């Protein structure tokens, strides 16, 4: 039971880490778009 719980938690952490990376890329793209629009 303990092993299964750890596997599930690690999987969730991996998904969260992937989503955070995607969000960071999206934020960078938005900032670039704003800079381009101002120029």
Helices and strands as residue ranges (DSSP letters): H 2-38
